[in-house]
Amino acid sequence: PLSKIIRTSKLSGHPGLHLHPILEGFDGRVFGTERGQVAFSGEVKDDQVVRDLFIFLDEEKAFYESNPKNEKQLSFQTPLKLKEGSNVVLITARDNYNLVSREVFVLSYHPKEAKKKIANHQEKESQQ
């Protein structure tokens, strides 16, 4: 499963300064998968209160989670169903001051290539 921690940076010596949630570990990379659905989970952390989290898959909202307990962190878990080819994932986290962080990355799904790899592997095993 894809799992990343999303948290806020703090500047020491600056009381009362509120920073937006920072999304770590995604940095615009391209990930490949042989499955049409991936488990996606993680945690958002903030110095004050995490308000909510959105995940868009291409242009459709795939997930939304609010934080009714007004805690400094919010754990989430959701499956993402992929279409064949490139799937653009946009993660948006907001805090109680409406400060926002966004990260974008791509999940590449190619089922035909995966079937070929599996068939080749099975053929090699049967020849042994």
For each residue, the residues with C-beta under 8 A, 3 or more apart:
1: 38 39 40 41
2: 31 38 39 40 41 42
3: 40 41 42
4: 23 24 25 26 42
5: 24 25 42 43 45
6: 21 22 23 24 42 43 44 45 53 91 93 101
7: 21 22 24 43 44 45 46
8: 19 20 21 22 45 46 47 95
9: 19 22
10: 19 47
11: 14 17 19
12:
13:
14: 11 17
15:
16:
17: 11 14
18: 47 48 95 97 99
19: 8 9 10 11 22 47 99
20: 8 95 99 100 101
21: 6 7 8 44 45 46 50 93 94 95 99 100 101
22: 6 7 8 9 19 101
23: 4 6 26 91 93 101 102 103
24: 4 5 6 7
25: 4 5
26: 4 23 29 91 103 104 105
27: 103 105
28: 103 104 105
29: 26 105 106
30: 86 105 106 107 108
31: 2 105 106 107 108
32: 107 108 109 110
33: 38 82 107 108 109
34: 109 110 111 113 114 117
35: 38 82 109 114
36: 81 82 109 111
37: 79 80 81 82
38: 1 2 33 35 79 80 82 107
39: 1 2 77 79
40: 1 2 3 55 63 77 78 79 80
41: 1 2 3 75 76 77 78
42: 2 3 4 5 6 75 76
43: 5 6 7 73 74 75 76
44: 6 7 21 50 53 73 74 75 76 93
45: 5 6 7 8 21 50 72 73
46: 7 8 21 49 50 72 73 93 95 96
47: 8 10 18 19 72
48: 18 72 95 96 97
49: 46 67 70 71 72 95 96
50: 21 44 45 46 53 67 71 72 73 74 93 94 95 96
51: 66 67 94 95 96 98
52: 64 65 66 67 74 93 94
53: 6 44 50 63 64 65 74 76 91 92 93 94
54: 61 63 64 90 91 92 93
55: 40 61 62 63 64 78 80 89 90 91 92
56: 59 60 61 62 89 90 92
57: 60 62 80 81 82 87 88 89
58: 83 87 88
59: 56
60: 56 57
61: 54 55 56 64
62: 55 56 57 78 80
63: 40 53 54 55 76 78 80
64: 52 53 54 55 61
65: 52 53 74 76
66: 51 52
67: 49 50 51 52 70 71 74
68:
69:
70: 49 67 96
71: 49 50 67 74
72: 45 46 47 48 49 50
73: 43 44 45 46 50
74: 43 44 50 52 53 65 67 71
75: 41 42 43 44
76: 41 42 43 44 53 63 65
77: 39 40 41
78: 40 41 55 62 63
79: 37 38 39 40
80: 37 38 40 55 57 62 63 87 89 107
81: 36 37 57
82: 33 35 36 37 38 57 87 107 109
83: 58 87 109
84: 109 110 111 112
85: 108 109 110
86: 30 106 107 108
87: 57 58 80 82 83 106 107 108 109
88: 57 58 104 105 106
89: 55 56 57 80 104 105 106 107
90: 54 55 56 102 103 104
91: 6 23 26 53 54 55 102 103 104
92: 53 54 55 56 100 101 102
93: 6 21 23 44 46 50 52 53 54 100 101 102
94: 21 50 51 52 53 98 99 100
95: 8 18 20 21 46 48 49 50 51 98 99
96: 46 48 49 50 51 70
97: 18 48
98: 51 94 95
99: 18 19 20 21 94 95
100: 20 21 92 93 94
101: 6 20 21 22 23 92 93
102: 23 90 91 92 93
103: 23 26 27 28 90 91
104: 26 28 88 89 90 91
105: 26 27 28 29 30 31 88 89
106: 29 30 31 86 87 88 89
107: 30 31 32 33 38 80 82 86 87 89
108: 30 31 32 33 85 86 87
109: 32 33 34 35 36 82 83 84 85 87
110: 32 34 84 85 113 114
111: 34 36 84 114 115
112: 84 115 116
113: 34 110 116 117
114: 34 35 110 111 117 118
115: 111 112 118 119
116: 112 113 119 120
117: 34 113 114 120 121
118: 114 115 121 122
119: 115 116 122 123
120: 116 117 123 124
121: 117 118 124 125
122: 118 119 125 126
123: 119 120 126 127
124: 120 121 127 128
125: 121 122 128
126: 122 123
127: 123 124
128: 124 125
